[in-house]
Protein backbone atom coordinates (compact mmCIF):
# COMPACT_ATOMS: atom_id res chain seq x y z
CA UNK A 1 0.00 0.00 0.00
CA UNK A 2 1.32 3.46 -0.89
CA UNK A 3 1.80 5.83 1.99
CA UNK A 4 -0.20 9.07 1.76
CA UNK A 5 1.58 12.45 1.87
CA UNK A 6 2.71 13.33 5.40
CA UNK A 7 3.50 17.06 5.57
CA UNK A 8 4.59 18.95 8.70
CA UNK A 9 1.69 19.68 11.06
CA UNK A 10 2.99 23.05 12.23
CA UNK A 11 5.58 24.37 9.77
CA UNK A 12 7.13 27.70 10.61
CA UNK A 13 10.12 29.87 9.92
CA UNK A 14 12.59 30.85 12.59
CA UNK A 15 14.58 34.05 12.37
CA UNK A 16 18.03 34.45 13.84
CA UNK A 17 20.13 37.58 14.10
CA UNK A 18 23.88 37.28 14.44
CA UNK A 19 24.57 41.02 14.66
CA UNK A 20 25.39 41.47 10.98
CA UNK A 21 22.76 39.64 9.02
CA UNK A 22 19.44 38.01 9.47
CA UNK A 23 19.10 34.34 8.57
CA UNK A 24 15.96 32.29 8.16
CA UNK A 25 15.69 28.57 8.73
CA UNK A 26 12.67 26.30 8.66
CA UNK A 27 11.48 24.18 11.53
CA UNK A 28 9.11 21.42 10.50
CA UNK A 29 7.85 20.38 13.92
CA UNK A 30 5.73 17.24 14.23
CA UNK A 31 4.30 15.51 11.18
CA UNK A 32 0.67 15.73 10.28
CA UNK A 33 0.45 11.92 10.71
CA UNK A 34 1.66 12.22 14.31
CA UNK A 35 -0.81 15.04 14.97
CA UNK A 36 -3.71 13.02 13.54
CA UNK A 37 -2.64 9.93 15.52
CA UNK A 38 -2.53 11.94 18.76
CA UNK A 39 -6.06 13.23 18.14
CA UNK A 40 -7.32 9.73 17.30
CA UNK A 41 -5.64 8.36 20.42
CA UNK A 42 -7.56 10.83 22.58
CA UNK A 43 -10.82 9.73 21.02
CA UNK A 44 -10.03 6.05 21.46
CA UNK A 45 -9.18 6.53 25.13
CA UNK A 46 -12.19 8.80 25.74
CA UNK A 47 -14.47 6.21 24.17
CA UNK A 48 -13.20 3.55 26.58
CA UNK A 49 -11.73 1.51 23.72
CA UNK A 50 -8.41 1.06 25.47
CA UNK A 51 -6.74 -2.11 24.23
CA UNK A 52 -3.26 -2.02 25.76
CA UNK A 53 -0.49 -2.38 23.20
CA UNK A 54 -2.98 -2.30 20.31
CA UNK A 55 -4.00 1.29 20.94
CA UNK A 56 -1.05 3.13 19.32
CA UNK A 57 -1.09 1.15 16.04
CA UNK A 58 -4.86 1.72 15.86
CA UNK A 59 -4.37 5.47 16.29
CA UNK A 60 -1.87 5.45 13.40
CA UNK A 61 -4.29 3.46 11.23
CA UNK A 62 -6.84 6.24 11.78
CA UNK A 63 -4.16 8.83 11.02
CA UNK A 64 -3.27 7.09 7.73
CA UNK A 65 -6.96 6.97 6.80
CA UNK A 66 -7.26 10.70 7.49
CA UNK A 67 -4.17 11.46 5.38
CA UNK A 68 -5.56 9.41 2.49
CA UNK A 69 -8.92 11.22 2.73
CA UNK A 70 -7.10 14.56 2.89
CA UNK A 71 -5.00 13.80 -0.21
CA UNK A 72 -8.16 12.96 -2.21
CA UNK A 73 -9.66 16.37 -1.38
CA UNK A 74 -6.58 18.39 -2.37
GROMACS elastic network, one bead per residue, 0.5 to 0.9 nm:
[ bonds ]
;  ai    aj funct       b0    kb
    3     6     6  0.82977   500
    3    64     6  0.77691   500
    3    67     6  0.88799   500
    3    68     6  0.82050   500
    4    64     6  0.70060   500
    4    65     6  0.86975   500
    4    67     6  0.58796   500
    4    68     6  0.54261   500
    4    70     6  0.88918   500
    4    71     6  0.70222   500
    5    33     6  0.89242   500
    5    67     6  0.68056   500
    5    68     6  0.77874   500
    5    70     6  0.89908   500
    5    71     6  0.70288   500
    6     9     6  0.85583   500
    6    31     6  0.63802   500
    6    32     6  0.58018   500
    6    33     6  0.59375   500
    6    64     6  0.89558   500
    6    67     6  0.71285   500
    7    10     6  0.89759   500
    7    11     6  0.86809   500
    7    28     6  0.86473   500
    7    30     6  0.89430   500
    7    31     6  0.58774   500
    7    32     6  0.56558   500
    7    33     6  0.78839   500
    8    11     6  0.56131   500
    8    28     6  0.54595   500
    8    29     6  0.63184   500
    8    30     6  0.58977   500
    8    32     6  0.53148   500
    8    33     6  0.83959   500
    9    28     6  0.76427   500
    9    29     6  0.68253   500
    9    30     6  0.56868   500
    9    33     6  0.78575   500
    9    34     6  0.81367   500
    9    35     6  0.65665   500
    9    36     6  0.89264   500
   10    27     6  0.85938   500
   10    28     6  0.65692   500
   10    29     6  0.57947   500
   10    30     6  0.67329   500
   10    31     6  0.77261   500
   10    32     6  0.79310   500
   11    26     6  0.74355   500
   11    27     6  0.61582   500
   11    29     6  0.61812   500
   11    30     6  0.84069   500
   12    25     6  0.88113   500
   12    26     6  0.60424   500
   12    27     6  0.56660   500
   12    28     6  0.65793   500
   12    29     6  0.80591   500
   13    24     6  0.65599   500
   13    25     6  0.58456   500
   13    27     6  0.60613   500
   13    28     6  0.85220   500
   14    23     6  0.84082   500
   14    24     6  0.57402   500
   14    25     6  0.54498   500
   14    26     6  0.60102   500
   14    27     6  0.68366   500
   15    22     6  0.69075   500
   15    23     6  0.59164   500
   15    25     6  0.66796   500
   15    26     6  0.88055   500
   16    21     6  0.85170   500
   16    22     6  0.58058   500
   16    23     6  0.53785   500
   16    24     6  0.64154   500
   16    25     6  0.81372   500
   17    20     6  0.72519   500
   17    21     6  0.60821   500
   17    23     6  0.64945   500
   17    24     6  0.89807   500
   18    21     6  0.60130   500
   18    22     6  0.67051   500
   18    23     6  0.81239   500
   19    22     6  0.78924   500
   28    31     6  0.76509   500
   30    33     6  0.82753   500
   30    34     6  0.64641   500
   30    35     6  0.69437   500
   31    34     6  0.52567   500
   31    35     6  0.63804   500
   31    36     6  0.87197   500
   32    36     6  0.60985   500
   32    37     6  0.84889   500
   32    63     6  0.84505   500
   32    67     6  0.81018   500
   33    36     6  0.51583   500
   33    37     6  0.60572   500
   33    38     6  0.85807   500
   33    60     6  0.73843   500
   33    63     6  0.55623   500
   33    64     6  0.67929   500
   33    66     6  0.84537   500
   33    67     6  0.70738   500
   34    37     6  0.50201   500
   34    38     6  0.61132   500
   34    39     6  0.86759   500
   34    60     6  0.76876   500
   34    63     6  0.74978   500
   35    38     6  0.51857   500
   35    39     6  0.63929   500
   35    40     6  0.87112   500
   35    63     6  0.80857   500
   36    39     6  0.51655   500
   36    40     6  0.61546   500
   36    41     6  0.85237   500
   36    59     6  0.80614   500
   36    60     6  0.77945   500
   36    62     6  0.76787   500
   36    64     6  0.83182   500
   36    66     6  0.73957   500
   36    67     6  0.83278   500
   37    40     6  0.50062   500
   37    41     6  0.59504   500
   37    42     6  0.86506   500
   37    56     6  0.79518   500
   37    57     6  0.89322   500
   37    58     6  0.85127   500
   37    60     6  0.50134   500
   37    61     6  0.79328   500
   37    62     6  0.67304   500
   37    64     6  0.83124   500
   38    41     6  0.50187   500
   38    42     6  0.64143   500
   38    43     6  0.88756   500
   38    56     6  0.89493   500
   38    59     6  0.71627   500
   38    60     6  0.84360   500
   38    63     6  0.84977   500
   39    42     6  0.52672   500
   39    43     6  0.65762   500
   39    44     6  0.88542   500
   39    59     6  0.81583   500
   39    63     6  0.85897   500
   40    43     6  0.51117   500
   40    44     6  0.61869   500
   40    45     6  0.86639   500
   40    58     6  0.85056   500
   40    59     6  0.52796   500
   40    60     6  0.79484   500
   40    62     6  0.65517   500
   40    63     6  0.70865   500
   41    44     6  0.50766   500
   41    45     6  0.61734   500
   41    46     6  0.84557   500
   41    55     6  0.72741   500
   41    56     6  0.70434   500
   41    58     6  0.80941   500
   41    59     6  0.52000   500
   41    60     6  0.84788   500
   41    62     6  0.89809   500
   42    45     6  0.52488   500
   42    46     6  0.59615   500
   42    47     6  0.84672   500
   42    59     6  0.88589   500
   43    46     6  0.50078   500
   43    47     6  0.59707   500
   43    48     6  0.86438   500
   43    49     6  0.86948   500
   44    47     6  0.52061   500
   44    48     6  0.65161   500
   44    49     6  0.53468   500
   44    50     6  0.66006   500
   44    55     6  0.77021   500
   44    58     6  0.87677   500
   44    59     6  0.76926   500
   45    48     6  0.52082   500
   45    49     6  0.58036   500
   45    50     6  0.55349   500
   45    55     6  0.84793   500
   46    49     6  0.75783   500
   46    50     6  0.86174   500
   47    50     6  0.80599   500
   48    51     6  0.89033   500
   49    55     6  0.82267   500
   50    53     6  0.89306   500
   50    54     6  0.82079   500
   50    55     6  0.63286   500
   51    54     6  0.54307   500
   51    55     6  0.54737   500
   52    55     6  0.58963   500
   52    56     6  0.85316   500
   53    56     6  0.67587   500
   53    57     6  0.79984   500
   54    57     6  0.58063   500
   54    58     6  0.62858   500
   54    59     6  0.88654   500
   55    58     6  0.51665   500
   55    59     6  0.62630   500
   55    60     6  0.88664   500
   56    59     6  0.50716   500
   56    60     6  0.64133   500
   56    61     6  0.87198   500
   57    60     6  0.51099   500
   57    61     6  0.62232   500
   57    62     6  0.87831   500
   58    62     6  0.64064   500
   58    63     6  0.86338   500
   59    62     6  0.51988   500
   59    63     6  0.62519   500
   59    64     6  0.87707   500
   60    64     6  0.60621   500
   60    65     6  0.84726   500
   61    64     6  0.51415   500
   61    65     6  0.62491   500
   61    66     6  0.86748   500
   62    65     6  0.50257   500
   62    66     6  0.62034   500
   62    67     6  0.86770   500
   63    66     6  0.50600   500
   63    67     6  0.62201   500
   63    68     6  0.86635   500
   64    67     6  0.50453   500
   64    68     6  0.61793   500
   64    69     6  0.86010   500
   65    68     6  0.51531   500
   65    69     6  0.62035   500
   65    70     6  0.85431   500
   66    69     6  0.50638   500
   66    70     6  0.60073   500
   66    71     6  0.86018   500
   67    71     6  0.61154   500
   67    72     6  0.86998   500
   68    71     6  0.51860   500
   68    72     6  0.64305   500
   68    73     6  0.89574   500
   69    72     6  0.52869   500
   69    73     6  0.66351   500
   70    73     6  0.52977   500
   70    74     6  0.65260   500
   71    74     6  0.53121   500
